[in-house]
Amino acid sequence: MDIEIGVPGQIMPPADKAIDMAKRNEAAGFDAIWWPCHLMGWHSDSVWTEDITPLAKYQKNPHVYFDPLVMMGAVATHTETIKLGVVVTDLIRRHPAVAAEMMLTIDHLAKGRAIFGLGSGEAMNVTPYGMDFSSPVGKLSEGIEVIRRLWRADGPIDYEGKYFQLKDAVLGLDPYQGKEPEIWTAAHGPKMLAITGRQADGWLPTKLDTEIYKESLSKIHTAAKEVDRDLDHFTPGLLAYVLVAPDEETLRRLQEQPLIRALMVMLPPEIFRKLGVEPPVEGFHGIIPAAVDRAEALHIIDAIPPKVVDYYCFCGTPEQIAEQISEYHKVGLRHVIMWNITAFGDPSLAGWSFKALDQIKDYLHNA
């Protein structure tokens, strides 16, 4: 099957183990390693307690993250073939000019293997830190334009946008071997899908059903045609939580675990309603997990039944999950990031679950 398989990079200390993990994943035949970009994690501190999760005994809070771009650069010097990506950062915390230089630097270290995943951002990584979260989609579109212009500039450039202004700006570093790093966007709504078609080299939505995936990919191609853009080398991707279990009984137990159900809050309200569930919140973009008290956090978790987990995650045995992913391949998927969340449900399954990802990868590559 012509599909690339990506896995998460290690996001917390020790850093040398993150490099070792990347080398093992490359040797095992995975196609890419991806790091998230978070200052704040999705779980509230108020439920990061040992009565909710055994992980609290070993990790003091749910907000421990390495910077993804730094880790991409570090791992680049210890690997040779595996692609390295961020899934995803934004152009609110990272000014486009600074991001442009950082990505070129990483791509030189990686010798052309870096992927720049971008999204509009989330309030939780922006507003608590005193930054302005207004007009995130507009800032993304302008920011990508600024990055492309700097990558292609031969001398100073000016740019007069609504959100970014440049005057006599230069970026002297050329792309590695003359080829720009690919930009992939995390897109779901109409504006973001249009930006993806007009400006991006790949697409990285979170999991949505196959029919919506197919329709959204069609909208991306329509947007590209409107600006006479060729998408022959465009990569349709998918970032999906994976909840892998040896049997049905274990799977059902995992789907009931609080930290697993808490992650489902990222689904849009309309999807909750489609599943016959009243949304616990009206849109996750405004949630600040560190500010959610225990009563509210438990209320949100209690409002999310296991069937929502079944919708939003690839769930089952390795063979079942491979079959589920193959259905997305039929409607255009060419790069899947398997984000293993099994340990949130049962830390004792962590080692087994990552070995299971190997099995899923082998099923898909050999199909």
URMO-V690669 format. One record per residue. SS is DSSP state (helix for helix, strand for strand, loop for the rest). NEAR is the number of other C-alpha atoms within 10 Angstrom. Layout:
SS,NEAR + SS,NEAR
This chain:
loop,11 + loop,12 + loop,21 + strand,19 + strand,23 + strand,27 + strand,23 + strand,21 + loop,25 + loop,23 + loop,19 + loop,14 + loop,11 + loop,9 + helix,15 + helix,12 + helix,12 + helix,19 + helix,21 + helix,15 + helix,17 + helix,27 + helix,17 + helix,13 + helix,21 + helix,18 + helix,13 + helix,12 + loop,17 + loop,22 + loop,21 + strand,25 + strand,27 + strand,28 + strand,24 + loop,20 + loop,22 + loop,22 + loop,15 + loop,20 + loop,18 + loop,20 + loop,20 + loop,24 + helix,20 + helix,18 + helix,22 + loop,20 + loop,16 + loop,11 + loop,10 + loop,13 + loop,18 + helix,17 + helix,19 + helix,16 + helix,12 + loop,8 + loop,13 + loop,12 + loop,17 + loop,18 + loop,18 + loop,15 + loop,17 + loop,20 + loop,16 + helix,23 + helix,23 + helix,12 + helix,22 + helix,28 + helix,20 + helix,18 + helix,26 + helix,26 + loop,14 + loop,13 + loop,20 + loop,13 + loop,16 + loop,22 + strand,21 + strand,31 + strand,26 + strand,23 + strand,26 + strand,22 + strand,25 + loop,25 + loop,22 + loop,22 + loop,15 + loop,13 + loop,15 + helix,23 + helix,22 + helix,12 + helix,20 + helix,24 + helix,19 + helix,16 + helix,23 + helix,23 + helix,19 + helix,27 + helix,26 + helix,21 + helix,20 + helix,24 + loop,18 + loop,22 + loop,21 + strand,30 + strand,26 + strand,25 + strand,25 + strand,23 + loop,22 + loop,23 + loop,22 + loop,20 + helix,20 + helix,22 + helix,23 + loop,19 + helix,14 + helix,14 + helix,11 + loop,8 + loop,12 + loop,13 + loop,19 + loop,11 + loop,11 + helix,18 + helix,18 + helix,16 + helix,22 + helix,23 + helix,22 + helix,19 + helix,24 + helix,21 + helix,16 + helix,24 + helix,21 + helix,17 + helix,18 + helix,24 + helix,23 + helix,16 + loop,16 + loop,12 + loop,11 + loop,13 + strand,15 + strand,14 + strand,15 + strand,11 + loop,14 + loop,9 + loop,13 + loop,14 + strand,12 + strand,14 + strand,10 + strand,9 + strand,15 + loop,17 + loop,19 + loop,14 + loop,14 + loop,18 + loop,20 + helix,18 + helix,10 + helix,10 + loop,13 + loop,18 + loop,22 + strand,20 + strand,22 + strand,27 + strand,29 + loop,25 + loop,21 + loop,21 + loop,9 + helix,13 + helix,13 + helix,20 + helix,26 + helix,22 + helix,20 + helix,28 + helix,27 + helix,22 + helix,20 + loop,25 + loop,21 + strand,24 + strand,28 + strand,25 + strand,20 + strand,19 + loop,21 + loop,20 + loop,12 + helix,18 + helix,11 + helix,13 + helix,22 + helix,16 + helix,11 + helix,20 + helix,21 + helix,15 + helix,17 + helix,23 + helix,19 + helix,17 + helix,21 + helix,21 + helix,14 + helix,11 + loop,11 + loop,10 + loop,14 + loop,12 + loop,16 + loop,7 + loop,8 + loop,18 + strand,20 + strand,22 + strand,28 + strand,24 + strand,22 + strand,21 + strand,22 + strand,21 + strand,27 + strand,31 + loop,22 + loop,14 + loop,10 + helix,13 + helix,9 + helix,15 + helix,19 + helix,17 + helix,13 + helix,25 + helix,22 + loop,18 + loop,17 + helix,21 + helix,23 + helix,25 + helix,23 + helix,22 + helix,18 + helix,25 + helix,24 + helix,15 + loop,20 + loop,16 + helix,17 + helix,14 + helix,17 + helix,18 + helix,11 + helix,9 + loop,12 + loop,11 + loop,16 + loop,15 + loop,19 + loop,19 + loop,15 + loop,14 + loop,14 + helix,19 + helix,15 + helix,13 + loop,18 + loop,20 + helix,19 + helix,17 + helix,14 + loop,16 + loop,14 + helix,14 + helix,10 + helix,14 + helix,21 + helix,16 + helix,13 + helix,18 + helix,20 + helix,14 + loop,17 + loop,23 + loop,14 + helix,18 + helix,15 + helix,19 + helix,22 + helix,16 + helix,17 + helix,20 + strand,25 + strand,24 + strand,24 + strand,22 + loop,21 + helix,25 + helix,16 + helix,14 + helix,22 + helix,22 + helix,18 + helix,15 + helix,20 + helix,19 + helix,13 + helix,21 + helix,20 + helix,11 + loop,16 + loop,18 + loop,23 + loop,21 + strand,22 + strand,23 + strand,23 + strand,24 + strand,19 + strand,21 + loop,22 + helix,25 + helix,22 + helix,21 + helix,24 + loop,18 + helix,15 + helix,12 + helix,15 + helix,17 + helix,11 + helix,15 + helix,23 + helix,17 + helix,11 + helix,19 + helix,23 + helix,18 + helix,17 + helix,23 + helix,24 + helix,18 + helix,17 + helix,21 + helix,16 + helix,9 + loop,12
